[in-house]
């Protein structure tokens, strides 16, 4: 693999970060810099704080990448455990944020009327025979995890993905709350959205995503798992490289625009990042497929996949941070919590103490 180092008078950051982590298992890659980038970083970035963040990251055995972009420039990029820039990660439930973007695009195209359209209208065959309360569940309810149906996640996940019909199984579950009520985290909700995208657009979710999101962003979105009926898994198992995840974060930082093109409607991005509910597990807020928290007075929006797959967006600092991790371990062991702490205690201060 060719490694391009960040050549920089103020940053012996490349060498320092490389020395501070685990030798051959840690790789630093960065783009060619310009004089403008050099000046910005040299005058404003707290490189020692950022280096400390990478040193802490190097102690996480499951971490595979940490990429930091500030004001449009990649100021840190490191790979671990044999991973490289081209290593594609299963982004797990961070896929839900992609599904949300696709719903927004489908609404903009008139394929879905709006977030108030019901699953009874959009999936008439799949909802035939269901009671009125279930048929009245809306797109917005599903996006915000407030569909009211018993969760297909956690202890129910194995039986759900082993079922013969994932959509029917998710819809057959009892209503344990009123639609629009409390948050009930369930991958079944976003899988129903994948079925809606497929029926409403006339294209499967992968094809719709490739044409309307991946290609405009310059991503390679490979086909991923389907259910027994051929519906692409909604909200799990998409594979992306860290730099591709960075583009999605930058897209949301720029309110849906990238490279001079409005790829996701600006109003949809804004609406997606409005808190709709609060998680009973971690107390963080949730919008349309995106999580929200704050640190040091800065709002943080993030896509989150099991095991430590993250896209963090901190709008007022023009900061995007991506991590990927080995997600095979059945236990978290504090891994995701430490990623949050590195962001909060090292990376955000590294770019904010000089005025952001």
FITOR-51809 format. One record per atom (N, C-alpha, C, O): residue in one letter; x, y negated, z negated. Coordinates in steps of 0.001 Angstrom, whole numbers, plus 500000, padded with zeros to 6 digits. Layout:
REM residues N
aXYZ ...
***
This chain:
REM residues 356
x500846501192500000 x500000500000500000 x500877498763500000 x501891498730499303 x500514497756500759 x501228496488500756 x500665495597499671 x499454495388499593 x501547495072498833 x501114494182497757 x501557492776498105 x502748492538498310 x500630491847498176 x500982490448498399 x500884489714497074 x499829489701496440 x501967489115496665 x502023488466495357 x501580487016495472 x501701486391496526 x501068486502494374 x500659485100494314 x501917484269494106 x502458484228493001 x502387483606495161 x503642482870495086 x503323481459494627 x502504480774495241 x503943481036493588 x503401479907492901 x504369479288491926 x504828480025491053 x504727478049491968 x505672477506490997 x505145477546489580 x505908477819488653 x503849477278489377 x503320477238488018 x503008478615487518 x502942478839486310 x502817479529488411 x502433480870488021 x503558481788488301 x503762482277489412 x504234481989487319 x504976483213487242 x503891484172486795 x504173485200486179 x502621483823487114 x501476484646486681 x501580486028487281 x501342487022486594 x501924486108488529 x501983487434489139 x502959488315488391 x502619489422487974 x504187487815488222 x505184488632487548 x504818488858486101 x504996489951485564 x504301487810485469 x503988487934484047 x502871488919483807 x502944489746482898 x501817488830484635 x500716489782484471 x501200491185484778 x500858492137484076 x501999491310485832 x502469492645486184 x503305493236485066 x503201494429484782 x504131492424484430 x504956492926483342 x504140493243482117 x504499494117481328 x503025492523481954 x502235492676480739 x501321493861480736 x500680494129479719 x501224494613481866 x500308495738481938 x501051497005482279 x502282497045482283 x500292498030482562 x500821499384482490 x501569499819483742 x501136500748484424 x502674499172484053 x503603499627485061 x502981500027486373 x502249499262487002 x503292501256486774 x502865501726488092 x501368501868488223 x500849501924489338 x500659501930487104 x499214502091487160 x498494500768487361 x497288500763487605 x499193499656487265 x498547498352487411 x499129497656488626 x500347497536488757 x498254497195489520 x498694496566490757 x498064495192490856 x496869495024490611 x498878494206491217 x498375492847491380 x498374492498492852 x499393492619493531 x497229492067493338 x497136491638494727 x496458490279494767 x495477490049494061 x496971489394495581 x496349488085495710 x496531487589497131 x497433488030497842 x495668486667497540 x495758486162498908 x496884485164499054 x497411484656498064 x497250484886500286 x498180483798500522 x497565482517500002 x496372482275500184 x498378481693499352 x497841480462498823 x498217479290499704 x499136479368500520 x497496478217499524 x497767476999500264 x498310475968499289 x498172476144498079 x498925474894499780 x499390473850498867 x498266473295497997 x498480472963496831 x497059473197498576 x495950472686497761 x495677473623496599 x495487473173495469 x495656474927496867 x495421475887495802 x496511475791494750 x496238475808493550 x497762475690495220 x498880475626494301 x498740474439493368 x498976474557492166 x498357473290493919 x498222472105493090 x497126472228492065 x497299471849490907 x495983472765492494 x494867472939491570 x495264473846490429 x495038473524489262 x495861474994490765 x496195475965489735 x497287475435488828 x497202475556487606 x498321474844489428 x499450474376488636 x499029473325487628 x499559473285486518 x498093472483487993 x497736471371487121 x496649471704486123 x496512471018485110 x495868472750486389 x494670472937485574 x494537474298484919 x493999474382483815 x494994475354485539 x494768476692485007 x495691476983483835 x496900476762483918 x495121477477482750 x495913477923481599 x496402479339481913 x495731480321481599 x497576479428482534 x498051480724483017 x498382481682481884 x498214482893482027 x498849481156480767 x499173482054479650 x497907482686479082 x497915483847478674 x496822481918479060 x495549482467478575 x495037483533479546 x494555484586479129 x495147483246480833 x494712484230481818 x495576485487481743 x495069486605481843 x496877485295481568 x497772486440481434 x497372487283480228 x497395488512480287 x497009486623479146 x496586487366477950 x495330488184478239 x495187489308477756 x494422487614479031 x493235488366479414 x493593489614480197 x493027490683479966 x494539489481481130 x494958490651481895 x495704491661481024 x495604492868481244 x496446491169480044 x497117492095479126 x496094492912478345 x496262494118478163 x495045492256477888 x493980492981477186 x493275493955478124 x492956495082477746 x493042493502479346 x492383494384480312 x493207495642480556 x492655496726480746 x494531495495480552 x495403496634480787 x495337497695479713 x495833498806479899 x494725497360478585 x494575498336477500 x493292499146477625 x493031500022476800 x492494498865478639 x491237499589478835 x491476500739479812 x491620500499481011 x491521501964479332 x491891503081480217 x490920503332481356 x491295503929482365 x489683502888481214 x488683503144482255 x488589502025483281 x487935502193484310 x489226500889483026 x489137499761483959 x489879500081485254 x490963500664485227 x489297499701486376 x489920499929487676 x490250498635488409 x491148498622489251 x489541497544488107 x489878496278488756 x489391495120487909 x488399495219487186 x490121494013488020 x489704492736487439 x490131491645488410 x491321491422488629 x489144490967488988 x489395489910489966 x488761488625489446 x487593488608489057 x489545487555489444 x489080486259488942 x489182485229490064 x490257485009490621 x488063484608490384 x488024483541491384 x487560482261490708 x486532482239490030 x488325481200490898 x487986479911490290 x488062478826491362 x489066478688492061 x486984478066491473 x486900476985492457 x487226477481493868 x487864476784494657 x486775478693494161 x486949479245495489 x488266479943495742 x488452480527496809 x489198479900494780 x490501480532494941 x490623481737494019 x490253481662492847 x491138482840494535 x491412483993493684 x492686483699492905 x493766483593493486 x492558483568491590 x493694483217490739 x494226484415489971 x495252484308489298 x493559485536490056 x494039486756489431 x493355487947490066 x492149487921490309 x494129489000490338 x493563490180490985 x494435491368490624 x495605491424491001 x493869492313489898 x494674493429489435 x493884494720489489 x492677494748489248 x494605495802489816 x493986497117489959 x494701498115489060 x495905498012488825 x493944499072488568 x494439499985487543 x494083501428487887 x493175501692488675 x494814502348487282 x494472503757487388 x494514504296488802 x493759505206489144 x495395503741489631 x495502504203491008 x494566503523491985 x494638503790493184 x493687502651491509 x492777501925492401 x493541500851493173 x494589500382492730 x493006500469494329 x493576499403495142 x492455498465495580 x491286498667495251 x492836497449496318 x491840496492496800 x490765497164497647 x489624496703497681 x491115498231498318 x490165498899499210 x489361500001498521 x488507500622499154 x489616500253497246 x488884501303496535 x487443500862496301 x487195499831495676 x486505501644496802 x485091501319496659 x484567501940495377 x484826503109495088 x483835501158494620 x483280501622493352 x481787501862493493 x481097501143494216 x481300502866492803 x479853503008492636 x479438501923491660 x479761501992490475 x478725500922492152 x478409499779491293 x477202500031490399 x476749499138489683 x476686501261490448 x475613501681489549 x474475500652489568 x474006500268490639 x474036500211488393 x472848499348488329 x473097497915488761 x472152497130488837 x474349497547489049 x474556496252489705 x473878496242491068 x473662495181491652 x473544497428491573 x472756497539492809 x471400496861492675 x470820496437493675 x470889496753491456 x469589496099491250 x469631494639491676 x468636494102492163 x470776493998491493 x470903492604491921 x470864492502493440 x470364491518493986 x471389493515494125 x471319493555495589 x469876493770496042 x469409493109496969 x469178494690495392 x467765494917495721 x466972493622495557 x466107493315496378 x467260492864494505 x466572491587494292 x466797490643495468 x465861490004495947 x468047490558495932 x468335489692497084 x467547490133498311 x467043489299499062 x467442491441498514 x466704491955499673 x465228491618499589 x464602491308500602 x464662491677498381 x463258491291498214 x463079489819498585 x462122489462499273 x463995488970498130 x463904487551498463 x463978487299499954 x463255486454500482 x464847488026500634 x464954487889502091 x463671488361502771 x463194487729503714 x463114489478502288 x461869489998502874 x460715489018502683 x459866488885503564 x460676488337501550 x459642487317501329 x459846486149502291 x458888485651502882 x461088485718502443 x461392484614503361 x460971484961504792 x460524484092505541 x461115486212505159 x460748486655506511 x459258486933506666 x458798487255507762 x458503486813505584 x457069487055505652 x456682488521505607 x455524488859505849 x457619489392505305 x457319490827505218 x456595491162503916 x455743492050503873 x456942490450502876 x456249490515501583 x455680489124501342 x456369488132501578 x454446489031500880 x453812487713500763 x454521486851499721 x454947485736500022 x454647487360498510 x455297486642497424 x455452487604496255 x455101488779496364 x455975487110495137 x456211487992493984 x454916488421493318 x454926489321492477 x453810487801493675 x452522488168493078 x451784489244493874 x450716489698493464 x452345489647494995 x451697490718495757 x451807492027494974 x452839492308494364 x450749492816494996 x450680494005494148 x451182495251494877 x451248495303496105 x451531496245494070 x451964497502494670 x450783498214495333 x450975499013496250 x449567497928494874 x448395498497495537 x448277498024496967 x447907498794497853 x448595496744497201 x448569496199498561 x449742496713499400 x449581497020500581 x450906496803498788 x452128497099499527 x452372498590499736 x453000498994500714 x451877499392498820 x452066500846498904 x450711501541498778 x450479502271497814 x449823501323499735 x448472501881499593 x448448503403499512 x447672503969498742 x449282504064500291 x449275505536500257 x449823506053498935 x449274506981498341 x450906505444498484 x451554505916497257 x450732505618496016 x450858506316495010 x449890504590496070 x449106504215494883 x447662504693494957 x446874504422494050 x447309505394496018 x445942505904496135 x445648506838494957 x446427507743494654 x444530506602494313 x444138507433493184 x444619506940491841 x444197507452490804 x445507505941491841 x445953505374490571 x444903504416490039 x444093503880490796 x444922504204488728 x443937503288488158 x444283501849488525 x445394501555488967 x443322500971488336 x443466499581488760 x444609498859488089 x445250498010488707 x444880499180486827 x445955498494486110 x447309498785486745 x448161497899486830 x447507500005487185 x448775500334487839 x448852499694489221 x449897499167489603 x447772499735489960 x447775499160491304 x447991497650491267 x448418497052492254 x447692497034490117 x447826495580489979 x449240495145489587 x449508493946489509 x450142496086489343 x451534495726489053 x452104494965490253 x451898495361491400 x452808493890489984 x453297493028491065 x454786493229491339 x455513493836490553 x455204492701492471 x456623492685492821 x457429491985491729 x458494492461491336 x456920490859491243 x457613490132490187 x457720490931488901 x458737490867488211 x456675491687488573 x456735492556487393 x457874493560487523 x458633493773486577 x457991494172488691 x459035495179488901 x460426494556488874 x461348495121488286 x460581493402489502 x461885492736489536 x462381492366488147 x463582492415487882 x461472492000487268 x461842491534485925 x461738492627484871 x461829492346483676 x461546493872485303 x461441495016484388 x460269494861483427 x460358495224482254 x459172494317483939 x457974494160483110 x456775494834483783 x455656494322483749 x457036495988484393 x455955496705485064 x455006497400484114 x453886497743484493 x455442497614482881 x454584498248481884 x454619499763481890 x454133500391480950 x455188500368482934 x455241501824483022 x456339502382482117 x457357501733481879 x456112503579481627 x457144504265480851 x458439504323481668 x458404504566482874 x459568504102481014 x460848504042481705 x461240505389482310 x460974506450481745 x461879505312483474 x462503506507484057 x463976506606483664 x464655507563484036 x464465505632482923 x465882505590482569 x466121506263481221 x465207506825480618 x467371506192480763 x467768506750479462 x467444508246479405 x467870508998480281 x466710508680478402 x466437510113478234 x465564510697479340 x465516511915479513 x464877509844480086 x463989510324481152 x464673510405482514 x464083510879483485 x465911509944482580 x466557509778483888 x466756511110484611 x466434511233485792 x467283512095483906 x467573513375484543 x466350514033485143 x466391514531486268 x465255514035484389 x464034514665484906 x463464513872486073 x462885514445486995 x463627512553486033 x463098511729487125 x463836512012488437 x463196512271489456 x465181511968488425 x465920512169489676 x465923513640490105 x466346513961491216 x465456514523489235 x465299515935489618 x463909516223490170 x463638517332490629 x463027515224490126 x461649515443490572 x461581515494492095 x462514515078492782 x460481516003492609 x460323516164494055 x459933514873494763 x460067514767495982 x459450513887494003 x459017512629494604 x459245511529493579 x458471511371492635 x460318510770493777 x460713509787492768 x459691508667492618 x459388508249491500 x459162508185493727 x458178507102493649 x456930507586492931 x456438506917492022 x456414508739493328 x455213509280492687 x455448509559491213 x454570509319490384 x456630510066490885 x456948510356489489 x456971509078488662 x456430509040487556 x457600508026489199 x457649506755488469 x456249506185488266 x455931505670487194 x455409506281489305 x454057505725489220 x453123506576488369 x452107506082487878 x453456507836488194 x452595508719487399 x452791508533485902 x452001509031485099 x453830507826485532 x454122507666484108 x453091506747483455 x452545505857484108 x452828506962482180 x451784506165481527 x452173504701481385 x453351504361481274 x451174503853481390 x451398502450481044 x451582502365479535 x450669502674478770 x452763501945479117 x453042501827477684 x452988500373477231 x453142500082476045 x452770499469478171 x452590498045477874 x451832497435479042 x451758498018480124 x451283496278478814 x450593495571479893 x451609495053480897 x452668494565480502 x451309495149482180 x452191494582483201 x452378493093482941 x451418492376482657 x453626492636483042 x453935491248482712 x454252491053481251 x454490489927480813 x454260492137480484 x454542492069479056 x456026492207478766 x456842491573479435 x456393493019477786 x457796493112477372 x458665493813478403 x458171494502479296 x459967493622478259 x460917494274479145 x460978495765478845 x461162496173477698 x460820496578479898 x461015498024479812 x461988498373480926 x461594498536482081 x463253498484480573 x464277498715481594 x464059500071482241 x463996501090481553 x463944500085483560 x463623501322484270 x464106501243485713 x463686500369486470 x464983502154486082 x465429502196487469 x464286502587488394 x464324502291489588 x463273503248487854 x462089503543488652 x461450502289489221 x460902502319490323 x461513501187488486 x460920499934488971 x461614499443490232 x460954499044491191 x462956499470490234 x463656498997491428 x463609500033492551 x463753499685493723 x463409501299492197 x463230502287493269 x461882502078493968 x461782502248495183 x460864501714493216 x459582501362493840 x459779500163494775 x459173500101495845 x460628499214494368 x460920498070495238 x461614498514496525 x461357497952497590 x462486499511496438 x463116500026497656 x462072500622498596 x462146500448499813 x461101501327498019 x460004501858498845 x459205500723499474 x458801500813500633 x458976499656498713 x458246498494499236 x459021497852500387 x458435497523501419 x460333497671500219 x461151497101501296 x461032497950502556 x460884497424503660 x461097499263502381 x461021500181503522 x459679500082504233 x459631499990505460 x458590500099503473 x457256500047504083 x456981498669504690 x456434498573505788 x457358497604503978 x457004496250504411 x457806495792505622 x457291495065506472 x459067496214505704 x459921495716506784 x459972496649507985 x460373496239509075 x459571497895507794 x459670498859508878 x461072499386509095 x461324500110510057 x461985499028508209 x463368499521508271 x463712500110506916 x463236499624505890 x464531501149506898 x464909501668505587 x465766500631504862 x466293499704505478 x465895500800503561 x466556499783502741 x467999499569503167 x468482498436503156 x468692500629503541 x470074500469503987 x470144499637505261 x470957498717505354 x469309499947506233 x469335499207507496 x468961497745507281 x469583496853507858 x467951497498506455 x467544496122506183 x468667495368505477 x468935494207505789 x469320496031504525 x470422495394503798 x471607495130504713 x472229494070504641 x471920496086505570 x473061495918506472 x472848494735507409 x473757493932507621 x471649494632507967 x471361493587508951 x471270492202508308 x471751491220508874 x470664492124507145 x470321490816506577 x471232490335505457 x471195489161505089 x472052491233504910 x472917490833503804 x474369491219504067 x475253490363504049 x474614492491504310 x475996492947504444 x476691492333505660 x477797491808505539 x476059492395506812 x476705491862508016 x476954490362507928 x478053489922508264 x475984489550507489 x476277488119507347 x477390487816506345 x478100486820506482 x477540488688505328 x478586488481504325 x479919489099504732 x480940488851504089 x479918489896505785 x481136490587506166 x481449491775505281 x482616492114505082 x480414492412504745 x480589493586503892 x480380494861504697 x479716494864505734 x480961495933504195 x480672497263504723 x479826497988503689 x480345498482502688 x478540498049503930 x477633498732503011 x477291500084503613 x476496500184504547 x477902501112503064 x477685502453503595 x476368503018503084 x475892502610502025 x475773503950503819 x474566504607503302 x474841505245501945 x475936505747501693 x473846505220501087 x473993505808499758 x472878506832499550 x472190507207500500 x472706507272498343 x471780508368498061 x470335508005498406 x469912506859498253 x469589509008498875 x468158508861499138 x467377509808498231 x467915510789497718 x466101509491498048 x465234510418497322 x464721511493498294 x465003511416499490 x463984512480497807 x463524513558498704 x462662513083499865 x462565513778500877 x462033511914499744 x461215511376500840 x462022510476501781 x461467509922502730 x463316510329501527 x464155509530502405 x464225508062502039 x464744507262502818 x463713507681500868 x463816506294500397 x465188506107499757 x465565506866498864 x465934505099500209 x467236504838499597 x467068504464498125 x466173503708497745 x467963505024497317 x467911504821495875 x467866503325495581 x468798502597495921 x466818502876494970 x466663501462494655 x467239501146493294 x466661501506492268 x468376500473493280 x468916500041491999 x469996500915491436 x470276500850490239 x470624501743492271 x471735502566491798 x472518503093493002 x471997503192494113 x473768503423492747 x474608504219493653 x475038503533494940 x475448504225495872 x474965502204495042 x475621501521496152 x477129501480495874 x477555501395494723 x477924501542496941 x479381501509496808 x479931500246497471 x479658499974498640 x480706499482496706 x481333498269497224 x482756498165496685 x483056498676495606 x483626497504497437 x484962497177496963 x484887495900496124 x483960495107496297 x485851495687495214 x485795494504494348 x485685493183495103 x484941492296494685 x486421493039496216 x486335491788496973 x484952491609497606 x484508490481497815 x484278492710497910 x482912492614498427 x481959492184497319 x481054491382497549 x482160492713496129 x481374492263494979 x481610490779494729 x480688490045494371 x482860490341494922 x483194488929494741 x482398488054495707 x481978486955495344 x482189488532496927 x481391487765497890 x479947487617497414 x479339486561497589 x479403488666496817 x478034488566496304 x477976487554495170 x477049486747495104 x478967487591494274 x479011486595493207 x479132485188493745 x478466484274493259 x479980485005494749 x480152483684495358 x478873483232496045 x478528482050496015 x478177484169496660 x476892483858497294 x475916483280496277 x475231482297496558 x475854483888495102 x474938483386494073 x475468482120493417 x474679481271493002 x476778481974493313 x477348480716492837 x476941479573493754 x476675478463493294 x476892479848495059 x476563478833496067 x475081478792496407 x474697478259497448 x474250479349495543 x472794479322495702 x472364479936497038 x471505479404497742 x472987481069497362 x472562481849498512 x473274481552499810 x472972482170500831 x474217480616499797 x474926480236501021 x476377480699500963 x476985480744499894 x476916481039502116 x478332481400502211 x478780481191503650 x478091481578504594 x479940480576503798 x480473480345505138 x479589479471505998 x479547479638507217 x478882478541505378 x478014477646506130 x476681478235506518 x475907477595507229 x476391479458506060 x475117480109506385 x474310480331505117 x474850480740504089 x473003480058505197 x472092480363504089 x471643481808504266 x470791482093505108 x472198482709503492 x471957484138503673 x470791484618502825 x469937485365503301 x470754484192501579 x469618484440500689 x468959483089500442 x469669482119500179 x467644482981500514 x466995481682500326 x467403481015499014 x467427481653497962 x467720479742499090 x468163479017497901 x467120479078496793 x467455479284495626 x465863478901497159 x464801478931496147 x464725480299495484 x464391480409494305 x465038481351496257 x464994482694495678 x466118482889494661 x465893483451493590 x467305482435494987 x468415482531494038 x468065481787492756 x468255482309491657 x467553480567492899 x467183479786491717 x466134480509490889 x466229480560489663 x465136481067491556 x464064481767490852 x464572483040490187 x464116483403489102 x465515483718490835 x466056484961490285 x466794484730488980 x466858485618488129 x467352483535488822 x468171483243487652 x467399482505486566 x467995481962485636 x466084482486486685 x465223481977485610 x464933483132484656 x464461484178485102 x465198482979483363 x464916484077482426 x463430484414482410 x462586483528482271 x463119485688482550 x461730486156482541 x461415486972481303 x460252487096480919 x462443487531480674 x462229488416479535 x463542488548478777 x464575488043479216 x463495489225477644 x464684489438476813 x464833490926476549 x463858491611476242 x466052491420476670 x466301492839476428 x466161493166474949 x466737492472474111 x465407494211474609 x465325494626473207 x466601495306472734 x466766495534471535 x467508495636473652 x468728496358473286 x469900495427473009 x470622495622472031 x470103494415473858 x471274493552473663 x470924492088473445 x471818491273473217 x469651491739473511 x469239490361473280 x469520489418474429 x469218488229474332 x470095489917475526 x470357489062476680 x469083488865477495 x468156489672477430 x469055487786478260 x467888487475479072 x468004488172480433 x469085488575480862 x466856488298481089 x466817488993482378 x465867488257483299 x464769487870482899 x466299488065484542 x465469487395485535 x464962488383486565 x464333489383486220 x465232488105487820 x464886489034488895 x466152489801489296 x466828489438490258 x466456490846488560 x467612491682488875 x468938491165488374 x469971491777488647 x468950490057487648 x470178489482487095 x470031489294485592 x468974488908485093 x471124489578484884 x471200489339483447 x471726487936483184 x472378487339484040 x471441487411481992 x471881486072481618 x472292486022480156 x471627486589479289 x473394485338479899 x473833485049478537 x474595483735478589 x474653483094479638 x475176483331477476 x475988482118477472 x477208482337476589 x477218483209475721 x478237481529476828 x479453481569476021 x480086480193476057 x480261479613477129 x480429479670474895 x481062478352474790 x480234477276475491 x480786476319476035 x478922477431475475 x478046476456476104 x477909476610477604 x477264475782478247 x478494477638478174 x478425477871479617 x477435478991479916 x477515480068479325 x476508478741480828 x475571479780481258 x476313480808482105 x477114480458482972 x476034482085481837 x476640483188482583 x475522484029483179 x474629484479482462 x475570484241484481 x474659485164485154 x475485486381485550 x476620486242486005 x474922487566485378 x475737488721485746 x474920489903486233 x473819490184485759 x475520490583487209 x475040491882487669 x475798492927486869 x477006492801486665 x475096493959486415 x475691494905485470 x475379496327485886 x474218496710486029 x476428497100486078 x476282498513486373 x476900499365485290 x477902498981484687 x476319500503485042 x476762501409483989 x478277501635484048 x478860501786485121 x478887501653482879 x480289502010482763 x481266500871482929 x482469501070482760 x480783499664483260 x481685498527483370 x481846497968484764 x482916497478485124 x480767498039485565 x480751497400486889 x480049496045486703 x478858496001486398 x480780494953486885 x480225493628486604 x480533492641487724 x481604492670488330 x479561491766487980 x479787490534488736 x479320489409487825 x478119489237487619 x480254488643487280 x479926487511486413 x479996486217487224 x480939486005487986 x479003485365487056 x478971484062487718 x478772483003486642 x477795483045485894 x479704482051486567 x479616480950485597 x479543479665486415 x480578479097486766 x478329479199486722 x478178478134487726 x478909476843487402 x479565476277488276 x478813476362486163 x479388475043485898 x480914475050485909 x481533473988485978 x481523476218485844 x482977476329485946 x483431476779487332 x484628476911487583 x482467477015488237 x482780477540489574 x483628478812489474 x484615478992490187 x483201479675488565 x483961480874488216 x483174482127488583 x481988482237488271 x483835483062489242 x483269484381489525 x484294485422489085 x485469485337489442 x483846486393488316 x484729487444487810 x484105488794488133 x482913489007487911 x484911489694488652 x484447491033489023 x485270492076488285 x486491491960488188 x484597493094487765 x485295494269487251 x484657495526487825 x483449495575488058 x485484496537488049 x484989497881488321 x485679498827487354 x486766498540486853 x485034499956487098 x485529500890486088 x485196502317486481 x484315502562487305 x485916503256485878 x485550504663485985 x484288504864485163 x484297504663483948 x483212505255485812 x481913505365485134 x481544506804484811 x480385507089484509 x482505507712484869 x482176509120484665 x482039509494483196 x481394510490482869 x482634508713482312 x482555509046480891 x481125508903480395 x480465507912480709 x480628509876479621 x479251509774479126 x479086508744478012 x477963508370477674 x480200508283477440 x480124507312476346 x480882506045476719 x481923506094477374 x480344504922476293 x480943503634476620 x482201503381475800 x483188502862476322 x482174503741474529 x483345503581473677 x483805502151473507 x484988501911473267 x482895501189473627 x483254499784473469 x483843499143474713 x484262497986474672 x483881499872475810 x484514499373477041 x483820498118477575 x484479497109477828 x482505498172477748 x481813497013478329 x481839495822477376 x481907494675477817 x481786496090476074 x481868494993475119 x483194494269475207 x483240493044475099 x484276495010475401 x485589494380475523 x485694493579476820 x486346492535476838 x485074494038477896 x485062493240479128 x484385491894478874 x484891490853479292 x483243491914478190 x482569490656477848 x483474489772476994 x483533488560477202 x484178490371476037 x485040489573475158 x486221488981475924 x486607487840475670 x486793489729476846 x487891489186477651 x487403487988478465 x488097486977478567 x486216488106479038 x485639486975479766 x485465485779478846 x485862484663479180 x484872486017477693 x484518484928476785 x485733484332476079 x485810483116475900 x486679485176475678 x487780484722474826 x489037484335475598 x489885483617475069 x489171484798476836 x490394484524477588 x490136483840478930 x490723482796479214 x489268484415479751 x489135483899481118 x488412482557481137 x488881481612481771 x487276482465480449 x486563481180480425 x487425480079479810 x487504478996480390 x488081480301478654 x488965479249478141 x490115478907479088 x490562477760479122 x490596479875479848 x491712479611480763 x491352478595481834 x492220477861482307 x490077478543482224 x489683477610483280 x488905476411482748 x488701475440483477 x488469476462481497 x487589475399481003 x488286474401480102 x487818473268479989 x489376474763479461 x489989473854478497 x490670472678479157 x490965471670478514 x490918472819480462 x491512471701481198 x490469470870481920 x490792470021482750 x489182471136481580 x488114470337482163 x487344471039483240 x486469470442483868 x487665472365483482 x486931473148484488 x487163472629485853 x486623473169486819 
***
